[in-house]
Structure formats: structure tokens, C-alpha cells
């Protein structure tokens, strides 16, 4: 493998904790949908658990030798709906407990050659991965490229020049540093769409995540790159055709399990790609000279369909599933394996999840169907009988079976559309009047002649991004998949006060870039075409039509914009710079920044809590009629910080007020640190501690135990002259150094690794 390095990504991107991928700010998908997995149980499988374990340990020499066969769980063959029938995936998961700590992970292989497809690992100990990390970003990149080089020696990969897909989130000091890298697979020096490689290296040098894109091993044809349109010309042509429209957007907040609605400006018409050869637009699976306009909105039903739904019980859910899943031939048996009821808070619905399996001769295929308990309507379904076809057909080879299928005349687009609408009427009639026919005439046909329809939700005559009914119709006119996750929304934003369309369009044009890639037009094709795709610098964001600003989805917190600065300090330089970059220390004015100035109690507590608590916790404050302190109301900037500290018993809640503006002393900070470590019960017995500091007589007795423990643990120690100066004010630099040690102590207390 040849790695082409295009430069290291910025530290804030490399140290991200999560991934959010989007081709454009306007392409908001329904994030409640989950990837279907089709399981294949075959007693004649040639791959054994021991073979997979051997392959796994070969990938990581000497690293997992302590794991025995009993520590692994073997998942028999499975595939995803988009996989070719010949593709079989195998996976191992592993768990181990030693000395009260847990290790776990999983690995997936694909194909006869057992190529690694994904890897996930959570080790016992990550002490060396905490700040300051054992390995640098540059060293981590070398480790990632070395692994790819060993696994794919005949392929060309390049560190992507767009690492923005790694969203930088706030990080506490108790969480391990991670370096995430995205690599493009190249063909003729051009990235191949869908075949990227994502690798995560911990700060201690361990690889903990890998995801390889679309599985490919077939011989493909790549369009000649001679005489293509320049990127500048492509960008200008796209600019001249780009427009925006007012839209609602469902904003799923996974932290609070809520679905909110925002008013945004989204791209219109949607631009899926442009041929780099002739400048034609990709619409569905065809290139056209002119982008199609939006169709007039036509609802699936002019009014609500009443009297067709009712609440159901578990027995009735089973009956619905059995009727929908009835096998098409007598040699296949349906078995309902499990039904469980659960609350889907984001949808505002109680749902039955029905797990089932088809059994035919020596093979088994399983999946899940979801049904709304309160209406008896189908929420999601995937027909896996087609995926069984080539495995269970014994009277012909796979090739013969496929040829036989291809001889059959497929239904027309119009007939398939009728079938899709009828499916909505049959399975989800109560919301039929809220969704429209496709707003753009793509007439899209994909793998094996299946049609895919997306019926958008309409509210007040406006399209709702992130909420659509998605249906697949096969060439025989039957449903191949069905998804309608219509969330219950109580409040919709007012459309009267929005910024102008021109202002929104200019904002998009300023953010627009184009990227040249090799892309497939049809899934089952072996031809890769040269395409320009749109990219926006604010790919993670949406353009708020009310505020006229780019905003991030709710489940991605706002990372404080810190000034591009590096501070110098004789004792705390590394710590200060890291805390500033992570947004833990705020810098309002770089010109007046002084790390040796005293810190107020409010500032100190905010730094402490952001350093030791995952940012999600700040949104999980217990609801109270009144706050803990009379002077800290819910409107206060530090309300969540102070309430969380109170709930975790870090600060003293016996007093009525919390003086945020007072400078914090060394003994007060020692009190917080020791209570954060859960050592309060020991520390408050001050009479059992004896202090040997020269100024011990100046320490208040109630702080004696806290100071003794803070000194012993290396959190806040006496100076070289053995003076503690318990009542002196603490500086920002002193907090930066001591909070790092506290975070390491807190991480050591955890039973295993999590984040």
C-alpha cells in the first residue's frame, strides 16, 4: 500500500470523540433509522470460530494472546441488504474481566479471504492515553498508516484532505485522548466514493476502532480522467444552479431522547452530482442536461384516513407480523423468536419489536419488524426473503437463478409508485395525509431493479427534512423495505420571521466546495464514473432561517470558539494550552490573559466540572422547582455546573448561597478535589490526621483531613519550604496543573474503560 500524506489535520479535529458524516448541510436524513442485519445460519459453513480467532490474533500479533476461545463469541454468517448474495460476513465479540476491570470488543471479517471490515476495542487500562498522552498525533498517524500498509499492500490510500467529518466535541480530562484519521482509497490518484478507511488510535498508541467502507474485490472499470472539467469550472456551474428553500428540520437530540423542529434554509434543487466529463447532472441513475424543478406538492391523501387503527397487544402484534412475513413457499418456515415492548421517546411512541427468523432446509435468516402499539401500524420492515433466494434454491445454481430473475419483466416506475402508496394506505394510514408524493421526479431504479421512494412530510406547505416515509418496491411490485418513523411533534416554529432567501443563498455559496471522486451510478454496476460532488465547509451544520446563522444539531454541543493562541508559562504551559483548546478554560481577551491571576469560585468550579465530567451530564440535571442556592437561578450561566456539583456532593450545600465571585483558596479547592474522589467520609474526621507543614497552625481544623489527603495524593502539595499556604488564592496555572492530576486519579478508580 502507498500512503500519500496531505498534511496532518488540526489537533481539535484529531482529538474528536465522535463522527458525524454528511455530504451537505441540506441533506438531513432520518437518523432514527437503523441498519438492517440479515443473519444467515448455515450448518455447512466452512468458517469456524477457531479460524476466526486465529485470523484475529494474526492481525494483532501478541496483543490478544491472553484471550482464550471461551472469551470469544462467534456470530455465524450475516450480511447487509445492500451486499451481494455471495458476500458473507463473520464476526467475533470478546469479553474479559481481570482484577475487577473489564475488556471488550468486536471484529468483523468479510469474504472468503476474511478481510477485516470493522474493529472495536475497549482495553482494561487507558491511563497512558489520558492527557498528557503517551504518543503524539504524528506518531498515531504513523501507526494507522502502518496498519493499512500491512493489510492492504497493493492498494493506494491517502489521508483525506477533509477531516471535518470528525466533529470536535468537548472532552473531559478523565477521558482518553483519541486520534481519528480518515483515509481515501485512490484509483488513478482520485478518491473512490464509499471506500474510505477510518481508524482511531488512543493516546497510548493502541488502535481501538477501524471501519473500512464498502466491501470491494470485483474487477471494476474506472472512467479515464483525461479531459475532465476543472474543479473551478464545476464549482461555478453548480453555483449558478444552486438555490435554497425554507424547510422544517427534525432535530433529533439523542442526549435527551427528544425530537425538536427548527426552521432552516436547505439546498434546492438537490444536487447529487455532476459528470466531470460532460457537465451533465446526475438525477436518479441517469445524467441529464437540466436539473429538474420541484413537483407541485401532492399529498398521498387529501384528508386523514380514520377508523383503520386501534391499540394492539402483544398477541395482536405477533399476528400482524405473521401476516406480513408469511413465507412465499412451503419449504420456508417462519419463527417468531421474541417480542418486546419499549418506549421510543424520540418518536413519542410505544413500540413492539418483533424478532423473527425464516428457516429453509439448512439455512436461517433473521431480522426485525417494528409495530406501533397504540395504532397497530407498521414502523419498519425489511423483506429478507429475496436475500434467501440464492441460498435456498437447490434446483439451480446461483448464476442460473439470477438469469431466471432477470428474464422476468419488472414493473414500471408508475406501477411501483402505486404499490408504494398502497402500502402506506395499508400499513400506516393515520399519517398518510401528512406526506406527499416525491417532490422530485427521479424515477430512480437501483440494485436488481428495485425502486426506492421517499415521501416527504409536509407541514404548512413546507417540506420537513429528516422525516419521510421510505419504501422499496422490487421488480415484482412487492415491498422490499418499509420505514416510517414519523415523530409526534407538538410545536412547530413560526414561519413569519425569517431572514431573506438571498442572505441564506449567499451563505451557502460562501461555504461551497466541490470534490472529484469515482462513484457508481448503479449499485450492481462495475463502472465507476468521474463525478463532482458538492461539499460545504459547514457540513455538520444547518442554516437557521430565524437567526441567519449556521448551527449544529442539538446532539452535537457547541464547542467554544477559542482564540488561535498558545500561552507561555514556566510551570503549566502544556496544561493551560490543552485546557484552552478543549474549551475548559475560557479566554475572552488573549491580550489580557494572565494565568497567574487568582481564580474565582465560579471559574474554578466550571473548570473542575468540565475537566472531570462528560459533557452529556450537564444536560441531565435533576428537575427541581428551585435551585440548590438562592442566588443561583436557572437563568444563571453557571446553573448547570453548580447544580451538577451539588448533586455529586462536590461542593457544600449546607449554605443558602454560593459566592461565585469570591476568589477560591487552596484549602477550599482541596475540599472540592477530595470530595470529587469520594473520600469525604475519611477526610471529615479531622482529628485522625496530623499535618507536618510549618504553617499547619494556620489551617482551619475542618479542612485538615482534606488538605492531608490532597497533599498525600499529589493534588495540592506544600511548597519546597514545607509551607502549605492554605488560605492563599489559587491561580489559573495552579488549577490547570492540579486538575490534570485529579483527572488521572479519578480515571484510575473506574472499573474499566468507557467514554
C-alpha positions in Angstrom: 0.0 0.0 0.0 1.2 3.5 -0.8 0.1 6.2 1.6 0.0 9.7 0.3 0.1 12.2 3.2 -1.6 15.5 2.5 -0.8 17.1 5.9 -1.8 16.5 9.4 -5.3 17.6 10.5 -5.7 20.2 13.2 -5.4 18.9 16.7 -9.0 19.9 17.6 -10.3 17.7 14.7 -7.9 14.8 15.5 -8.9 14.7 19.1 -12.6 14.4 18.4 -14.8 12.0 20.2 -17.5 11.4 17.7 -18.2 11.2 14.0 -20.9 12.9 12.1 -20.8 12.4 8.3 -22.9 14.4 5.9 -22.5 15.3 2.2 -24.1 18.7 2.6 -25.8 20.8 5.2 -29.1 20.4 3.5 -29.0 16.6 3.3 -30.6 15.9 6.6 -31.6 12.2 7.0 -33.9 10.4 9.3 -31.4 9.4 12.0 -33.8 7.1 13.8 -33.4 4.5 11.1 -31.0 1.7 11.9 -29.1 -0.5 9.6 -30.8 -3.9 9.0 -28.7 -7.0 9.5 -29.7 -10.3 7.8 -28.4 -13.3 9.7 -27.5 -16.5 7.9 -27.4 -19.7 9.9 -25.9 -22.5 7.8 -24.7 -25.8 9.4 -22.5 -26.4 6.4 -20.5 -23.2 6.9 -16.8 -23.7 6.2 -15.7 -21.0 8.6 -15.3 -22.0 12.3 -14.9 -19.9 15.4 -11.3 -21.1 15.8 -10.4 -20.0 12.3 -11.7 -16.5 13.0 -9.8 -16.3 16.3 -6.6 -17.3 14.5 -7.2 -14.7 11.9 -7.9 -12.1 14.5 -4.8 -12.8 16.5 -2.8 -12.7 13.3 -3.9 -9.1 12.7 -2.6 -8.1 16.2 0.5 -10.2 16.9 1.0 -10.9 20.7 -1.6 -8.3 21.7 -4.6 -10.6 22.4 -2.7 -13.9 23.3 -4.2 -13.8 26.8 -7.7 -14.3 25.3 -8.8 -17.9 25.1 -11.6 -19.4 23.0 -14.1 -19.1 25.8 -13.6 -15.4 25.9 -15.0 -15.1 22.3 -18.5 -15.3 21.0 -18.9 -16.4 17.4 -21.6 -14.8 15.2 -22.5 -17.0 12.3 -22.7 -15.6 8.8 -24.6 -12.4 8.1 -24.9 -9.7 5.5 -26.4 -6.3 5.0 -29.3 -5.8 2.5 -27.1 -4.0 0.0 -24.5 -6.8 0.0 -24.2 -9.1 -3.0 -25.6 -12.6 -2.2 -22.2 -14.1 -2.5 -20.9 -11.9 0.3 -20.9 -13.4 3.8 -19.7 -11.6 6.9 -18.5 -13.2 10.1 -17.9 -11.5 13.5 -16.3 -12.2 16.8 -17.0 -10.4 20.0 -14.9 -10.8 23.1 -15.1 -10.0 26.8 -12.7 -10.5 29.7 -12.6 -9.5 33.3 -9.4 -9.3 35.3 -8.8 -7.8 38.7 -12.2 -6.1 38.7 -11.7 -4.4 35.3 -13.4 -5.2 32.0 -12.2 -5.5 28.5 -14.4 -5.9 25.5 -14.5 -5.6 21.7 -15.6 -7.0 18.4 -14.2 -7.6 14.9 -16.0 -8.3 11.6 -14.5 -10.1 8.6 -15.9 -10.3 5.1 -15.5 -12.6 2.2 -13.7 -15.9 1.7 -10.3 -14.2 2.3 -11.6 -12.9 5.7 -10.7 -9.3 5.2 -11.1 -7.1 8.2 -14.1 -4.8 7.8 -14.5 -3.3 11.2 -12.9 -3.4 14.7 -14.0 -2.1 18.0 -11.9 -2.4 21.2 -12.1 -1.1 24.8 -9.0 -2.1 26.8 -8.5 -2.6 30.5 -6.4 0.4 31.2 -6.1 3.8 29.4 -4.0 5.6 32.0 -1.3 6.4 29.4 -4.0 7.7 27.0 -5.1 10.5 29.3 -3.6 13.9 28.9 -0.6 14.2 28.6 -0.8 11.4 26.0 2.0 8.8 25.6 2.0 9.2 21.8 1.7 12.3 19.7 -0.7 12.9 16.8 2.1 12.4 14.4 3.1 9.0 16.0 -0.5 7.9 15.9 -0.8 8.7 12.2 2.3 6.6 11.6 0.7 3.7 13.5 -2.5 4.0 11.5 -0.7 4.1 8.1 1.5 1.2 9.1 -1.6 -1.0 9.9 -3.2 -0.1 6.5 0.1 -0.8 4.8 0.3 -4.3 6.3 -3.3 -5.2 5.5 -3.6 -3.6 2.0 -0.1 -3.7 0.5 -1.5 -3.5 -3.1 -3.8 -0.6 -2.5 -3.3 3.2 -2.5 -4.7 5.2 0.4 -4.4 8.9 1.2 -5.0 10.8 4.4 -8.2 12.7 3.5 -7.7 16.4 3.0 -11.1 16.9 4.6 -11.1 15.7 8.2 -14.1 17.8 9.0 -16.2 14.7 9.3 -14.6 14.3 12.7 -16.6 16.6 14.8 -14.6 18.1 17.7 -16.6 17.7 20.9 -15.8 18.9 24.4 -13.7 16.4 26.3 -13.1 15.9 30.0 -9.6 15.2 31.3 -10.8 11.8 32.6 -11.4 10.6 29.0 -8.7 9.2 26.9 -7.3 11.2 24.0 -8.2 9.7 20.6 -6.7 10.5 17.3 -9.2 9.8 14.5 -8.0 9.6 10.9 -9.9 9.3 7.6 -8.2 7.8 4.6 -9.5 7.7 1.0 -8.8 4.8 -1.3 -7.4 6.1 -4.5 -7.8 4.9 -8.1 -5.7 6.8 -10.6 -5.0 9.3 -7.8 -8.7 10.0 -7.3 -10.8 9.0 -4.2 -13.3 6.2 -4.7 -16.6 7.0 -3.1 -17.6 4.7 -0.2 -14.3 3.0 0.0 -12.7 5.1 2.7 -11.0 3.8 5.9 -11.5 5.3 9.3 -9.0 4.4 12.1 -8.9 5.6 15.7 -5.7 5.5 17.8 -5.7 6.1 21.5 -3.2 8.4 23.2 -1.4 5.3 24.5 -0.8 4.0 21.0 -3.5 1.3 20.9 -5.7 1.1 17.8 -9.3 0.9 19.2 -11.5 1.4 16.1 -11.4 0.6 12.4 -14.1 0.9 9.8 -13.5 0.0 6.2 -16.1 1.3 3.7 -17.9 -0.7 1.0 -16.5 -4.2 0.5 -14.9 -4.4 -2.9 -13.0 -7.2 -4.6 -14.6 -7.4 -8.0 -12.8 -6.1 -11.1 -14.2 -2.7 -11.8 -14.0 -0.2 -14.7 -12.8 3.3 -13.9 -13.5 6.2 -16.3 -10.5 7.8 -17.9 -9.5 11.0 -16.2 -8.3 12.7 -19.3 -10.1 15.9 -20.5 -12.2 16.4 -17.5 -13.9 19.7 -16.4 -11.7 21.7 -13.9 -12.9 22.0 -10.3 -13.2 25.8 -10.7 -15.5 25.4 -13.7 -17.5 22.7 -11.9 -17.9 24.9 -8.9 -19.1 27.9 -10.9 -21.6 25.8 -12.8 -23.0 24.4 -9.6 -23.1 27.9 -8.1 -25.2 29.1 -11.0 -27.7 26.3 -10.4 -27.8 26.3 -6.6 -30.9 27.6 -4.8 -32.4 27.4 -1.3 -35.9 27.0 0.1 -37.5 27.3 3.5 -37.8 24.0 5.3 -38.6 22.5 8.6 -35.9 20.2 10.0 -36.4 17.4 12.6 -33.5 17.8 15.0 -33.0 14.5 16.9 -31.3 15.1 20.3 -30.1 11.7 21.4 -28.9 13.1 24.8 -32.4 13.8 26.0 -34.2 11.5 23.6 -36.2 14.3 22.1 -37.2 15.3 18.6 -37.3 19.1 18.1 -38.1 21.1 15.0 -36.2 24.0 13.5 -36.8 26.3 10.5 -33.9 26.1 8.1 -32.9 27.0 4.6 -31.9 23.9 2.6 -30.4 23.4 -0.8 -32.9 23.3 -3.7 -32.8 21.6 -6.1 -30.8 18.8 -4.5 -27.6 18.3 -6.5 -26.5 14.7 -6.3 -23.5 15.0 -8.6 -22.2 16.3 -11.9 -20.3 14.4 -14.5 -16.7 15.6 -14.6 -16.6 14.6 -18.3 -19.5 16.5 -19.8 -21.1 18.6 -17.0 -24.4 16.7 -17.0 -26.3 16.3 -13.8 -26.9 13.0 -12.1 -30.7 12.6 -11.4 -31.6 9.2 -10.1 -29.4 6.9 -12.2 -29.3 9.0 -15.3 -27.3 12.0 -16.5 -29.5 14.9 -17.7 -28.8 18.3 -19.3 -31.0 20.3 -16.9 -31.8 19.9 -13.3 -35.5 19.1 -12.7 -37.7 21.5 -10.9 -39.7 20.7 -7.9 -43.0 19.0 -8.5 -46.2 20.6 -7.1 -46.9 19.2 -3.7 -49.5 16.5 -3.9 -50.4 14.7 -0.7 -50.8 11.0 -0.5 -54.3 11.6 0.9 -56.4 14.7 0.9 -57.6 14.0 4.4 -56.9 11.8 7.4 -57.8 8.2 7.0 -60.0 7.4 10.0 -61.3 4.2 11.6 -58.5 2.0 10.5 -56.2 2.0 13.5 -56.5 0.8 17.1 -54.3 -0.1 20.1 -53.0 -3.6 20.0 -51.5 -6.1 22.5 -48.5 -8.4 22.1 -50.6 -11.2 20.7 -52.1 -8.9 18.0 -48.6 -7.6 17.2 -47.5 -11.2 16.6 -50.5 -11.8 14.3 -49.7 -8.7 12.2 -46.1 -9.8 11.9 -47.0 -13.3 10.9 -49.4 -12.0 8.2 -46.9 -9.5 6.8 -44.0 -12.0 6.9 -45.8 -15.1 5.6 -43.3 -17.1 3.6 -43.8 -17.3 -0.2 -43.1 -21.1 -0.4 -43.9 -24.2 1.6 -40.2 -25.1 2.2 -39.7 -21.9 4.2 -40.9 -21.7 7.8 -41.4 -18.5 9.8 -40.5 -18.5 13.5 -41.2 -15.5 15.8 -38.4 -15.6 18.2 -39.1 -12.7 20.5 -41.5 -9.7 21.0 -40.6 -6.9 23.4 -42.3 -3.7 24.2 -40.3 -0.5 24.6 -40.7 3.3 24.6 -39.3 5.2 21.7 -39.1 8.7 23.3 -37.9 10.5 20.3 -40.9 9.3 18.3 -43.2 9.6 21.3 -44.5 6.1 20.7 -44.7 2.7 22.4 -43.3 0.1 20.0 -43.3 -3.7 19.7 -40.1 -5.0 18.2 -40.8 -8.5 16.7 -37.6 -10.6 16.1 -38.2 -13.4 13.6 -36.3 -15.9 11.5 -37.0 -17.8 8.3 -35.8 -21.4 8.2 -35.3 -23.2 5.0 -33.6 -26.6 4.9 -30.2 -26.0 6.4 -30.2 -22.2 6.4 -31.8 -19.5 8.6 -32.3 -15.8 8.0 -33.4 -13.3 10.7 -34.4 -9.7 11.1 -36.8 -7.4 13.0 -40.2 -5.7 12.3 -41.4 -2.8 14.5 -45.1 -2.0 15.1 -46.7 0.9 16.9 -48.6 -0.4 20.0 -51.1 2.5 20.0 -52.2 2.2 16.4 -51.1 -1.3 15.2 -49.3 0.4 12.3 -46.0 -0.9 10.9 -43.0 1.3 11.6 -40.2 -0.6 9.9 -39.9 -3.8 7.9 -37.4 -5.3 5.5 -38.2 -8.3 3.3 -35.3 -10.7 3.6 -36.9 -13.5 1.5 -35.1 -12.2 -1.6 -31.8 -12.4 0.2 -32.6 -16.0 0.9 -33.4 -16.8 -2.7 -30.0 -17.8 -4.0 -29.1 -19.7 -0.8 -32.2 -21.8 -0.7 -32.7 -22.6 -4.4 -31.4 -26.1 -4.9 -32.7 -26.8 -8.3 -30.4 -24.3 -10.0 -27.0 -22.6 -9.5 -26.8 -19.0 -8.3 -26.0 -17.9 -11.8 -28.9 -19.7 -13.3 -31.3 -18.4 -10.6 -30.1 -14.8 -11.3 -30.6 -15.2 -15.0 -34.1 -16.5 -14.5 -34.9 -13.5 -12.3 -33.6 -11.1 -15.0 -35.9 -12.6 -17.6 -38.9 -11.6 -15.7 -40.4 -8.3 -16.7 -40.2 -5.7 -13.9 -43.0 -3.4 -13.0 -42.9 0.2 -14.4 -42.0 3.2 -12.2 -45.6 4.2 -12.2 -46.8 0.8 -11.1 -44.2 0.7 -8.4 -45.2 4.1 -7.2 -48.9 2.9 -7.0 -47.7 -0.1 -4.9 -45.8 2.1 -2.5 -48.7 4.5 -2.0 -51.0 1.5 -1.4 -48.5 0.2 1.2 -48.8 3.4 3.1 -52.6 3.2 3.0 -52.4 -0.4 4.3 -49.7 -0.2 6.9 -49.7 3.5 8.1 -53.0 5.1 7.2 -53.2 7.5 10.1 -50.3 9.7 8.8 -51.0 9.3 5.1 -52.4 12.8 4.8 -49.2 14.4 6.2 -46.9 13.1 3.5 -46.6 14.0 -0.2 -45.6 12.3 -3.4 -41.9 12.6 -4.2 -41.1 16.3 -4.8 -38.5 15.5 -7.5 -39.1 13.1 -10.4 -36.0 10.9 -10.1 -37.6 7.7 -11.3 -34.7 6.0 -9.5 -34.1 2.3 -10.0 -31.3 0.6 -8.3 -29.9 -2.8 -7.4 -31.8 -5.7 -9.1 -34.5 -3.4 -10.4 -35.8 -2.2 -7.0 -37.4 1.2 -6.8 -36.8 3.4 -3.8 -39.4 6.0 -2.9 -39.1 8.8 -0.4 -42.4 10.5 0.5 -41.6 13.7 2.5 -43.6 15.1 5.3 -45.3 18.4 4.6 -46.3 20.9 7.3 -47.9 24.3 6.5 -47.0 23.6 2.8 -43.3 23.3 3.8 -41.1 20.2 3.4 -39.9 18.6 6.6 -36.3 17.4 6.3 -35.4 14.3 8.3 -39.0 13.0 8.3 -40.1 10.9 5.3 -41.7 7.5 4.5 -39.1 5.4 2.7 -40.3 2.4 0.7 -38.6 0.0 -1.6 -40.6 -1.9 -4.3 -39.0 -4.8 -6.1 -39.4 -5.6 -9.8 -42.4 -7.8 -9.0 -44.2 -4.9 -7.3 -43.7 -6.3 -3.7 -42.4 -4.3 -0.7 -38.7 -4.8 -0.2 -38.4 -2.4 2.7 -40.7 0.0 4.6 -39.7 2.7 7.0 -41.9 5.4 8.6 -40.6 6.9 11.9 -43.0 9.8 12.0 -42.2 11.6 15.3 -45.0 13.2 17.2 -44.3 17.0 17.2 -46.3 19.3 19.4 -44.8 22.7 18.5 -43.8 23.9 15.0 -41.7 27.1 14.6 -43.5 30.2 13.2 -42.5 31.0 9.6 -43.3 34.7 9.7 -39.9 36.0 11.0 -37.2 34.6 8.9 -34.1 36.0 7.1 -34.3 36.6 3.4 -33.7 33.8 0.9 -30.9 35.8 -0.7 -29.0 36.1 2.5 -29.3 32.3 3.0 -28.2 31.6 -0.6 -25.1 33.8 -0.2 -24.2 32.0 3.0 -24.3 28.6 1.1 -22.3 30.0 -1.8 -19.6 31.2 0.5 -19.3 27.7 2.0 -19.5 25.7 -1.2 -16.6 23.4 -2.4 -16.6 20.6 -4.9 -14.8 17.2 -4.7 -13.8 14.9 -7.6 -14.5 11.2 -6.9 -15.1 8.0 -8.7 -18.7 7.0 -8.0 -21.0 4.2 -9.0 -24.2 5.3 -10.7 -25.9 1.9 -10.2 -25.2 -0.3 -7.2 -24.8 -3.5 -9.2 -22.6 -1.9 -11.9 -18.9 -2.4 -12.1 -18.4 1.0 -13.8 -17.1 4.0 -11.7 -17.8 7.4 -13.2 -15.8 10.6 -12.5 -18.2 12.9 -10.6 -18.1 16.3 -8.9 -20.0 16.3 -5.6 -20.9 19.3 -3.5 -19.2 19.9 -0.2 -19.9 22.6 2.4 -17.4 23.8 4.9 -20.3 23.8 7.4 -21.1 20.2 6.6 -22.1 19.5 10.2 -24.4 22.5 10.4 -27.7 23.7 9.2 -28.6 27.3 8.3 -31.1 28.6 10.8 -33.7 30.6 8.9 -34.7 32.6 12.0 -31.3 33.6 13.3 -29.5 33.6 10.0 -26.6 31.6 11.5 -25.1 28.2 11.0 -26.0 25.9 13.8 -25.0 22.4 14.8 -27.5 19.6 15.5 -28.7 19.5 19.2 -26.8 16.3 20.0 -23.6 17.9 19.0 -22.7 20.5 21.6 -21.3 23.9 20.7 -17.6 23.8 21.0 -16.5 27.2 22.4 -14.5 29.1 19.8 -11.2 29.7 21.5 -8.7 32.2 20.1 -5.9 30.8 18.0 -3.3 31.3 20.6 -0.6 29.5 22.6 0.3 30.7 26.0 3.8 30.6 27.6 4.2 29.6 31.2 7.1 28.3 33.2 5.2 25.6 35.1 1.8 25.0 33.4 2.3 25.6 29.7 1.1 22.2 28.3 -1.8 22.0 30.7 -3.0 25.6 30.0 -2.9 25.2 26.2 -4.7 21.9 26.3 -7.5 23.2 28.6 -7.9 26.3 26.4 -8.1 24.2 23.2 -10.7 21.9 24.8 -12.8 24.8 25.8 -12.4 24.0 29.5 -10.6 27.3 30.2 -12.3 30.4 28.6 -10.2 33.1 27.1 -12.2 36.3 26.4 -9.3 38.5 25.5 -5.9 37.0 24.6 -4.2 40.3 25.0 -5.0 40.4 28.7 -4.8 36.7 29.5 -2.8 36.1 32.7 -2.5 32.5 34.1 -1.1 33.8 37.4 -4.2 35.7 38.3 -6.4 34.4 41.2 -9.5 32.4 40.1 -13.0 32.9 41.4 -15.0 30.1 42.9 -17.3 30.2 39.9 -14.5 29.9 37.4 -12.7 27.2 39.4 -15.9 25.1 39.7 -16.6 25.4 36.0 -13.0 24.3 35.2 -13.3 21.4 37.7 -16.6 20.1 36.4 -15.7 20.3 32.7 -12.5 18.5 33.5 -13.9 15.5 35.3 -17.5 15.1 33.9 -18.6 14.1 30.4 -20.4 17.0 28.7 -23.6 15.0 28.3 -24.0 15.0 32.1 -24.6 18.8 32.1 -27.9 18.2 30.3 -29.1 15.6 32.8 -29.6 17.8 35.8 -32.5 16.7 38.0 -35.5 18.9 37.5 -36.2 21.0 40.6 -38.7 23.7 41.4 -35.9 25.8 42.9 -32.1 25.5 42.6 -29.8 24.5 45.5 -28.7 28.1 46.2 -30.9 31.1 46.4 -28.5 33.3 44.4 -28.1 30.8 41.5 -31.3 30.7 39.5 -31.9 28.7 36.3 -31.0 31.7 34.2 -27.5 31.9 35.7 -24.7 31.0 33.3 -23.3 28.5 35.8 -26.6 27.0 37.0 -26.0 23.6 35.4 -22.3 23.5 36.6 -23.3 24.3 40.2 -26.3 22.0 40.3 -24.3 19.1 38.9 -21.5 19.8 41.5 -24.1 19.8 44.2 -25.8 16.6 43.1 -22.4 14.9 43.0 -21.6 16.1 46.6 -18.5 18.1 45.5 -19.5 21.4 47.0 -21.0 22.3 50.3 -24.8 22.6 50.0 -25.5 23.5 53.7 -25.3 27.2 53.0 -28.0 29.2 51.3 -25.9 30.9 48.7 -22.8 30.1 46.6 -20.5 33.1 46.2 -19.3 32.6 42.7 -17.4 35.9 42.6 -15.1 35.2 45.6 -11.6 34.0 44.9 -11.0 30.4 45.8 -8.4 29.4 48.4 -6.1 26.4 48.3 -7.9 24.7 51.3 -11.3 25.2 49.6 -10.0 23.7 46.4 -8.5 20.7 48.3 -12.0 20.2 49.8 -13.6 20.0 46.4 -10.9 17.7 45.0 -11.1 15.2 47.8 -14.9 15.1 47.7 -14.8 14.6 43.9 -12.7 11.5 44.6 -15.4 10.2 47.0 -13.1 10.4 50.1 -15.3 12.8 52.1 -16.2 10.3 54.8 -12.5 9.8 55.7 -11.5 13.4 55.3 -14.1 14.9 57.6 -12.6 13.0 60.6 -10.0 15.8 61.0 -8.8 14.5 64.4 -7.1 11.4 62.9 -4.8 13.5 60.7 -1.6 15.1 61.7 -0.1 17.8 59.5 3.6 18.5 59.5 3.6 21.7 57.5 5.4 24.7 59.0 2.2 26.7 58.8 -0.1 23.9 60.0 -1.3 26.0 62.9 -3.0 28.4 60.4 -5.1 25.7 58.8 -8.8 25.5 59.9 -9.4 22.2 61.5 -12.4 21.3 59.3 -10.0 21.4 56.3 -7.3 19.3 58.0 -8.3 15.9 56.5 -9.0 17.3 53.1 -5.6 19.0 53.0 -3.8 15.9 54.3 -5.3 13.8 51.6 -4.8 16.3 48.8 -1.1 16.6 49.7 -0.6 12.8 50.0 -2.3 12.2 46.6 -0.1 14.9 45.0 -3.1 17.1 44.1 -2.3 20.2 46.0 1.0 19.9 47.8 3.2 22.1 50.2 5.9 24.1 48.6 9.7 23.3 48.9 9.9 25.2 52.2 7.1 22.9 53.5 4.6 25.7 53.7 1.1 24.9 52.6 -0.4 28.4 52.4 -3.9 27.0 52.8 -5.7 30.4 52.7 -3.8 31.8 49.7 -5.7 32.4 46.5 -5.3 29.7 43.8 -4.1 30.8 40.3 -5.3 29.6 36.9 -1.9 27.9 36.3 -2.2 26.1 39.7 -5.6 24.8 38.8 -4.5 23.7 35.4 -1.7 21.5 36.8 -3.6 20.1 39.8 -6.8 19.3 37.8 -4.7 17.1 35.5 -3.6 15.0 38.4 -7.1 14.8 39.8 -8.4 13.6 36.5 -5.8 10.8 36.4 -6.8 9.7 40.0 -10.5 9.7 39.1 -9.8 7.6 35.9 -7.9 5.0 37.9 -10.9 4.5 40.1 -13.1 3.4 37.2 -13.8 -0.2 36.6 -12.6 -0.5 33.0 -12.7 2.0 30.2 -15.7 3.9 29.0 -16.5 7.2 27.2 
